[in-house]
Amino acid sequence: MNKASDPVLEFLDEHGIAAPVSVFDIELDPSRSSISRAVDDLEAYGLIERPPDYNTHFQITDLGREYLEGDVDATNLERDDVGDA
């Protein structure tokens, strides 16, 4: 994860929406490349997910909320890169 990971999670948690990467790019300070890498990592760790009806959008998961609350240690997370090329 990188410097954009927490801002992406916080944005999704605060707004309670599913959003595409372009919204994070507009609303957050980190660069688009940092945001894109963060989204890939957050999804692989199960902290965000794609809603069933919106393949290009992301929403925070319960695990992501637990991470923000300090109930989950990032060092204990496991990547799920299934489907990545």
N, C-alpha and C positions, 0 to 999 in steps of 0.2 A: 504494500500500500504506500501511498505518497502523500504530499502536502495537500492534495485536493480531496483525499478520501473523507476526512471528517467534514469539510464544508459541504460536500455532496450529500452525505448522510443527514447532516443538520438541516439542510435545505428541504430535503424530502420529508423529514420528520416535522419540521415547523409548518410546512405548507399542506401536508396531508394529501399530496397529489402524486400522480405518476407523470413524469416529465421526460422529454428527450434530452440528449446530450447538448443540443443547441441552447436549451434554456439554461443549463448550468453554465455554459460558455458566456452567456449574456449576463447572468445574475451573480456569478462568482468571480473572484480575482485570479485564481490560478489560470495558467495558459490552457488552451484547448487540448494540447497534447497531454498535459498533466491530468486534466479532467478525463480524457478518453482512457488513459491508463488506469486511473482510479476506478472508473466505472467497470472496466474489465475485471480488475481485482476484486472489487466489492461484489460483483455478480458471482465470480468464481468462489468466493468465501461464503456466499449465501446471505450477505448483508443487504443486498438489493435483489430484485427480481423483475422480470418482464411480466406485466399483466397479460392474461390470456388473449385479450382483444387488441393489444397494442404492442406489436413486436419491436417498435423503435423507442418505446417509453420504459422507464424504470420506476419502481416504487420500493420503499424501504420495507424490509421484512421484520418480523418479531425479533429475530436474531440481531438485526441491525439496531433496533431500538434498545435491546439489552446491552449491546456494545456501547452505545451512546450513554447509557445510564451507568456504565462501569461494571455491569454484571458479567461481562464476557471479556476475557483477556485476548487480545489479537494474536498473541503468540501461541494460543491454544487452538486457533482456527485451522481448518484443513481446506485446501483448494479442491474444487471440483471442476476440473478442466474438461469434462466429458463434452464432446461435440466441438471442441476447439480444433482448429486446423494447425 
